[in-house]
């Protein structure tokens, strides 16, 4: 696919729509957005004493369109089961029927760490026009797809062997709609369990843009045996979240309102509330989360370019931030830099750490200049960075005295 290297991509977007881009079955081929860029993390001029960035931009891969794949949404990037390979998954519309898939598919493409295509690609599922959440744990790929059975809304949760893409198990899990919503599900592996989560509205109606809600969490064993449900309502949160379990603590990175701030909410191993900390102002959909042993990394959407009174329209951008182990900010850089005039809308960032590389994936739709609505013809991108090595943690050793007392 189209490669962009040598400079950092600056994508632009004016958005009046509050709904983020999704790749529903496409109506036809669309042109890829032009990427404008300037380098980040390059050499510092002699006239400045600014510290060097943690992140060195290495290039951008445009994953879609590609042959029969017309678009890309809900893109995720993982370490593939094949050693030294990366796996990119996404929803797409199909130009022609492909196997049992007619109009859309949830598909995959394999890459090298340098984002070179290996040619290994194909369809995972024929449901590619609705909200999904996914996760790869070892060789097992978890896919949660919006689904309805009778009068119940919920998720069809399916597992696949990612070495063969043979389906392993599939269950339907209803949600308590409209208190529990099924859009943009989070799928996380935490403390030995698989967590399927989205937003919980106690009143049955979503809050306004400046008021947070809560989140509900369906916890399963890795083989999809239901364990329990948790509703986390100790402090405001939203869907479009990410979670890690580290050293006996759950770290839920979310927003405290749709047009609020990015926060981390912490719980102990028994799900007792430990507190909340504001990480970044004017942000949401912090769906990319990683930890390298010393630093947390968060990919999120910047909402600062918005209408002051109503909040909408808003011009979104993807950003990447690094924090120390105590969630103190180290660095926060733009991945995209859309302006209102660019008529582009990115969304749903995700990230992967692979050696000294960090990859940020996101989808990007175009905007109608008259209605300011998304055209639902999004494309998928991956941006690649080199990450500076983390400083070594000091080792405190007791020195043995020598000589006479």
C-alpha positions in Angstrom: 0.0 0.0 0.0 1.0 3.6 -0.1 4.0 4.3 2.1 4.8 7.7 3.5 8.4 8.0 4.9 10.9 10.6 5.9 8.5 13.1 7.5 5.7 13.0 10.0 2.1 12.8 8.7 -0.1 15.8 9.3 -3.7 14.8 8.6 -6.5 17.3 8.9 -10.2 17.3 9.8 -13.2 19.5 10.5 -15.9 17.6 12.3 -19.4 18.5 13.1 -20.4 15.0 13.7 -20.1 13.4 17.1 -20.0 9.9 15.7 -16.5 8.6 14.9 -15.7 7.1 11.5 -16.7 3.4 10.8 -16.0 1.4 7.8 -19.4 0.2 6.7 -19.8 -1.5 3.3 -18.4 1.1 0.9 -20.3 2.4 -2.1 -17.2 2.6 -4.2 -13.5 3.3 -4.4 -12.4 6.5 -2.8 -9.1 8.4 -3.1 -6.7 8.2 -0.2 -6.1 11.3 1.8 -3.0 13.3 1.1 -0.6 13.1 4.1 1.4 16.3 4.9 4.2 16.0 7.4 7.2 17.4 9.2 9.6 15.3 11.2 9.3 14.7 14.9 12.1 13.5 17.1 14.8 14.4 14.7 18.1 16.1 15.5 17.9 19.3 17.6 19.4 22.5 16.2 22.4 24.0 18.0 20.4 27.0 19.0 18.0 25.1 21.2 18.4 23.2 24.4 15.2 21.3 24.1 15.6 17.6 25.0 15.4 15.1 22.2 12.0 13.5 21.7 11.4 10.0 22.9 9.9 9.3 19.5 11.6 9.3 16.1 9.1 9.1 13.2 10.0 6.3 10.8 7.1 6.3 8.3 3.4 5.7 7.7 1.7 2.8 6.1 -1.7 3.3 4.4 -3.3 -0.2 4.9 -6.4 0.5 2.8 -7.6 0.7 0.1 -6.0 -2.5 -1.1 -7.3 -4.6 -4.0 -10.7 -5.9 -3.0 -10.6 -4.0 0.3 -12.2 -0.6 -0.2 -11.7 0.9 3.2 -10.6 0.4 6.7 -12.1 1.0 10.1 -11.6 -0.3 13.7 -8.0 -1.0 12.8 -5.8 -2.8 15.4 -2.1 -3.9 15.2 -0.6 -6.8 17.1 2.4 -9.0 17.3 1.6 -11.9 15.0 1.9 -15.5 16.0 4.6 -15.8 13.3 7.8 -14.7 14.9 9.0 -11.3 13.6 5.7 -10.4 12.0 3.0 -7.9 12.7 -0.8 -8.5 12.3 -3.1 -5.7 11.3 -6.9 -6.3 11.5 -9.7 -4.0 10.3 -13.3 -3.8 9.0 -13.6 -3.2 5.3 -16.1 -3.0 2.5 -15.6 -5.4 -0.4 -15.4 -4.4 -4.1 -16.4 -7.9 -5.1 -17.7 -10.9 -3.1 -14.9 -12.8 -1.5 -15.5 -16.4 -0.3 -18.6 -16.3 1.8 -18.4 -12.6 2.4 -20.5 -10.5 0.0 -20.4 -6.8 1.0 -18.1 -6.4 3.9 -15.5 -8.3 6.0 -13.3 -8.2 9.1 -10.0 -8.8 7.5 -6.2 -9.1 8.3 -2.9 -8.3 6.7 0.5 -9.4 7.8 3.6 -7.1 7.9 7.3 -7.1 8.7 8.4 -4.8 11.5 9.4 -2.3 8.8 5.7 -2.3 7.6 6.4 -4.2 4.5 3.5 -6.4 3.4 4.3 -10.1 3.4 1.3 -10.9 1.1 -0.4 -12.9 3.8 -3.9 -11.5 4.1 -7.5 -12.6 4.1 -11.0 -12.5 5.7 -11.6 -13.4 9.4 -15.3 -12.7 9.5 -18.0 -11.5 7.1 -19.3 -9.0 9.6 -17.4 -5.8 8.7 -20.0 -3.1 8.8 -20.7 -2.7 12.6 -18.7 -1.7 15.7 -16.2 -4.3 16.8 -13.6 -4.8 19.5 -10.7 -7.2 19.2 -7.6 -8.6 20.9 -4.9 -11.1 20.2 -3.6 -13.1 23.2 -1.0 -15.7 22.2 -2.5 -17.5 19.2 -6.1 -16.7 20.1 -7.9 -13.8 18.4 -10.9 -12.4 20.3 -13.6 -10.6 18.2 -16.6 -8.9 19.8 -19.2 -7.8 17.2 -22.4 -5.8 17.7 -25.2 -8.3 17.3 -28.9 -8.6 18.0 -30.9 -11.7 18.8 -34.6 -11.2 19.0 -35.2 -8.1 21.1 -31.8 -8.4 22.8 -28.8 -6.3 21.8 -25.3 -7.3 22.6 -22.0 -8.8 21.3 -21.3 -11.9 19.3 -18.0 -13.0 20.9 -15.9 -15.3 18.7 -12.4 -16.7 19.1 -10.2 -17.8 16.2 -6.8 -19.6 16.0 -4.7 -16.8 14.5 -2.4 -19.3 12.8 -5.1 -20.8 10.7 -8.1 -18.5 11.3 -10.3 -21.4 12.1 -13.1 -20.5 14.4 -12.8 -22.0 17.9 -15.8 -20.8 19.9 -18.7 -18.3 19.6 -21.2 -17.1 22.1 -23.8 -14.3 22.2 -23.6 -12.0 25.3 -26.6 -9.6 25.6 -26.2 -6.2 27.3 -28.7 -4.4 29.5 -29.6 -1.9 26.8 -29.9 1.1 27.1 -28.0 1.2 30.4 -25.3 -0.9 28.9 -24.3 0.2 25.3 -22.7 -2.1 22.8 -20.8 0.4 20.6 -17.0 0.6 20.4 -16.4 -2.3 22.8 -13.1 -2.6 24.7 -11.4 -6.0 24.8 -8.6 -6.4 27.3 -6.6 -9.2 28.8 -6.3 -8.4 32.5 -5.2 -10.5 35.5 -5.7 -13.8 33.5 -9.2 -12.8 32.3 -10.7 -11.4 29.1 -12.6 -8.1 29.7 -15.3 -7.0 27.3 -16.5 -3.5 28.2 -18.3 -0.4 27.1 -20.2 2.5 28.6 -22.8 2.2 31.4 -25.5 4.9 31.6 -27.3 4.5 35.0 -30.3 6.5 33.9 -30.7 4.6 30.6 -29.8 7.8 28.6 -26.3 9.0 27.7 -25.0 12.1 29.5 -24.2 15.4 27.9 -20.8 16.0 26.3 -19.3 17.4 29.6 -20.7 14.8 32.0 -19.2 11.4 32.4 -20.9 8.1 32.7 -19.5 4.7 34.0 -18.3 1.5 32.4 -19.5 -2.1 32.7 -17.1 -5.1 32.3 -18.0 -8.7 31.3 -15.1 -10.9 32.6 -14.5 -14.2 31.0 -11.9 -17.0 31.2 -9.7 -17.2 28.1 -11.9 -20.1 26.8 -15.0 -17.8 27.1 -16.5 -19.1 30.3 -18.4 -16.2 31.9 -17.0 -15.2 35.4 -18.8 -12.1 36.5 -19.8 -8.5 35.6 -18.3 -5.4 37.2 -19.8 -1.9 36.9 -17.2 0.7 37.6 -19.0 3.9 38.7 -16.6 5.3 41.4 -15.7 8.3 39.2 -16.9 9.4 35.7 -15.7 7.4 32.7 -16.6 6.7 29.1 -16.4 4.0 26.5 -13.4 4.2 24.1 -11.1 3.0 26.9 -8.1 0.7 27.5 -6.9 -1.3 30.5 -3.8 -2.9 31.8 -3.2 -5.0 34.9 0.2 -4.4 36.4 1.7 -5.4 39.8 -1.6 -6.1 41.4 -3.3 -2.9 40.1 -5.9 -2.4 37.3 -5.2 0.8 35.3 -8.3 1.9 33.3 -7.3 4.7 30.9 -10.5 6.5 29.8 -12.1 10.0 29.6 -14.1 11.6 32.3 -16.6 12.9 29.7 -17.0 12.8 25.9 -15.5 16.3 25.8 -13.6 16.0 29.0 -10.1 14.9 29.9 -8.1 11.7 29.7 -7.8 10.1 33.2 -6.4 6.9 34.7 -8.7 5.1 37.2 -7.0 2.5 39.4 -8.3 -0.5 41.3 -6.6 -3.1 43.4 -6.7 -6.8 42.6 -10.0 -7.1 44.4 -11.5 -4.2 42.3 -11.4 -1.8 45.3 -11.2 1.8 44.0 -7.8 3.3 44.6 -8.3 6.7 42.9 -8.3 8.7 39.7 -5.6 11.0 38.1 -6.0 13.4 35.3 -3.5 12.7 32.6 -4.3 14.9 29.6 -6.8 17.7 29.1 -9.2 17.9 26.2 -9.0 14.2 25.1 -11.0 11.0 24.8 -11.0 7.6 23.1 -7.7 6.6 24.7 -7.9 3.1 23.2 -4.1 2.6 22.7 -2.2 1.6 25.8 1.1 -0.1 26.4 3.9 -0.5 29.0 7.6 -1.2 28.3 8.6 -2.0 31.9 9.3 1.6 32.8 6.9 3.8 30.9 3.2 3.8 30.0 2.3 4.9 26.4 -1.2 6.2 25.5 -2.7 6.9 22.0 -5.7 9.1 22.3 -7.9 11.6 20.5 -7.3 15.3 21.0 -10.6 17.3 21.2 -9.2 20.8 21.8 -10.3 22.1 18.4 -14.0 22.4 19.1 -16.8 24.9 19.1 -16.6 26.8 22.5 -20.2 26.8 23.5 -21.8 23.7 22.0 -18.7 21.6 21.8 -19.6 20.4 18.3 -18.4 20.4 15.7 -15.0 19.3 16.9 -11.9 18.7 14.8 -10.2 15.6 16.2 -6.5 14.6 16.1 -4.6 11.5 17.2 -1.9 12.1 19.8 0.7 9.9 21.5 1.8 10.4 25.1 4.4 8.8 27.4 4.3 8.6 31.2 6.5 7.3 33.9 5.4 4.4 36.2 3.6 6.9 38.5 1.7 8.4 35.5 3.6 11.6 35.4 3.7 13.0 31.8 7.0 12.6 30.0 6.0 13.7 26.5 2.9 14.3 24.4 3.2 14.5 20.6 0.8 14.8 17.6 0.4 11.8 15.4 -2.0 13.8 13.1 -2.4 17.6 12.9 -5.7 18.2 11.1 -7.1 21.6 10.5 -10.7 22.5 9.9 -10.1 23.0 6.2 -8.7 19.5 5.6 -12.1 17.8 5.8 -10.7 14.7 7.5 -11.8 12.9 10.7 -9.5 10.3 12.4 -10.5 8.0 15.2 -10.0 4.9 17.3 -6.2 5.0 17.9 -4.5 1.8 19.0 -0.8 1.1 19.7 1.7 -1.7 19.8 5.2 -1.9 21.3 7.6 -4.2 19.4 11.2 -4.1 20.5 12.3 -0.4 20.1 9.4 0.3 17.8 6.0 1.7 18.6 3.2 1.6 16.1 0.0 3.7 16.2 -2.9 2.6 14.2 -6.1 4.7 13.4 -8.8 5.1 10.9 -9.6 8.3 9.0 -12.8 9.3 7.2 -13.6 12.3 5.0 -16.1 15.0 5.8 -18.8 16.5 3.7 -18.0 20.2 3.3 -21.6 21.2 3.4 -23.2 18.9 6.0 -20.0 18.3 8.0 -21.0 14.7 8.4 -18.7 11.8 7.9 -18.9 10.1 4.5 -18.4 6.6 6.1 -15.6 5.7 3.7 -12.8 5.6 6.2 -9.3 4.3 5.5 -6.8 2.6 7.8 -3.2 3.8 8.7 -0.3 2.7 10.8 2.4 5.2 11.9 5.8 3.8 13.0 8.2 5.3 15.5 11.5 4.4 17.1 11.3 4.8 20.9 14.4 5.9 22.9 15.5 3.3 25.4 14.1 3.8 28.9 16.7 4.8 31.6 17.7 2.0 33.8 16.2 1.9 37.2 18.8 2.5 39.9 20.0 -0.7 41.6 20.5 -0.1 45.4 23.1 -2.5 46.7 24.5 -2.7 50.2 28.3 -2.2 50.0 30.5 -4.3 52.2 32.8 -2.3 54.4 36.5 -2.9 54.1 39.2 -2.0 56.5 39.1 -1.7 60.3 36.0 -0.7 62.1 
